[in-house]
Amino acid sequence: MTKEAIVEFTKTTSELTGKFKYSEDGTKIRLDTKKSKDAFLKLMNDAFLRSELTEQYYEASAKDNTTRTSE
């Protein structure tokens, strides 16, 4: 994913709108507050997911990396 795509995603995804400030030309995310840094880390950890059912983005509260087997 390109830097430009990440910046655009933060500007157009309702869960992220207003959480970031941008450089004067709008091409870079400014991480000058704890809240913006935390939101950016969540973004990079892929915590914002898109529901196939509602086609809306939401913040995942937890991820389960365990593999389940059927018995």
TAFEN-V791313 format. One record per residue. N is the residue number from 1. RES is the residue in three letters. SS is DSSP state (helix for helix, strand for strand, loop for the rest). PHI is phi in radians with two decimals (NA if undefined). OMEGA is omega in radians with two decimals (* if undefined). Layout:
BEGIN
n = <N,N>
res = <RES,RES>
ss = <SS,SS>
phi = <PHI,PHI>
omega = <OMEGA,OMEGA>
END
This chain:
BEGIN
n = <1,2,3,4,5,6,7,8,9,10,11,12,13,14,15,16,17,18,19,20,21,22,23,24,25,26,27,28,29,30,31,32,33,34,35,36,37,38,39,40,41,42,43,44,45,46,47,48,49,50,51,52,53,54,55,56,57,58,59,60,61,62,63,64,65,66,67,68,69,70,71>
res = <MET,THR,LYS,GLU,ALA,ILE,VAL,GLU,PHE,THR,LYS,THR,THR,SER,GLU,LEU,THR,GLY,LYS,PHE,LYS,TYR,SER,GLU,ASP,GLY,THR,LYS,ILE,ARG,LEU,ASP,THR,LYS,LYS,SER,LYS,ASP,ALA,PHE,LEU,LYS,LEU,MET,ASN,ASP,ALA,PHE,LEU,ARG,SER,GLU,LEU,THR,GLU,GLN,TYR,TYR,GLU,ALA,SER,ALA,LYS,ASP,ASN,THR,THR,ARG,THR,SER,GLU>
ss = <loop,loop,helix,helix,helix,helix,helix,helix,helix,helix,helix,helix,loop,loop,loop,loop,loop,loop,loop,loop,strand,strand,loop,loop,loop,loop,loop,loop,strand,strand,loop,loop,loop,helix,helix,helix,helix,helix,helix,helix,helix,helix,helix,helix,loop,loop,loop,strand,strand,strand,loop,loop,loop,loop,loop,loop,strand,strand,strand,loop,loop,loop,loop,loop,loop,loop,loop,loop,loop,loop,loop>
phi = <NA,-1.45,-1.01,-1.10,-1.17,-1.14,-1.06,-1.11,-1.05,-1.18,-1.46,-1.95,-1.63,-0.99,-1.17,-1.91,-1.01,1.53,-1.53,-2.23,-1.93,-2.22,-1.07,-0.97,-1.51,1.34,-1.76,-2.31,-1.50,-1.60,-1.94,-1.89,-2.32,-1.10,-1.09,-1.19,-1.15,-1.09,-1.11,-1.17,-1.10,-1.09,-1.07,-1.21,-1.48,1.08,-1.47,-1.80,-2.01,-1.95,-1.30,-1.22,-1.29,-1.70,1.03,-2.00,-1.50,-2.57,-1.63,-1.31,-1.42,-2.79,-2.14,-1.96,-1.63,-1.38,-1.68,-1.80,-2.05,-1.52,-1.97>
omega = <-3.10,3.08,-3.13,3.13,3.11,3.13,3.14,3.11,-3.14,-3.13,-3.00,3.14,-3.01,3.13,-3.09,-3.10,3.12,-3.13,-3.10,2.94,-3.03,3.06,-3.10,3.14,3.06,-3.07,-3.11,3.08,3.07,3.14,-3.05,3.06,3.10,-3.14,-3.14,3.10,3.12,3.13,3.13,3.09,3.08,3.12,-3.12,3.08,3.09,-3.12,3.13,-3.04,3.14,3.11,3.08,-3.11,-3.06,-3.08,3.10,3.08,3.08,3.11,3.12,-3.12,3.13,3.06,3.13,-3.10,-3.12,3.11,-3.14,3.08,3.09,-3.12,*>
END
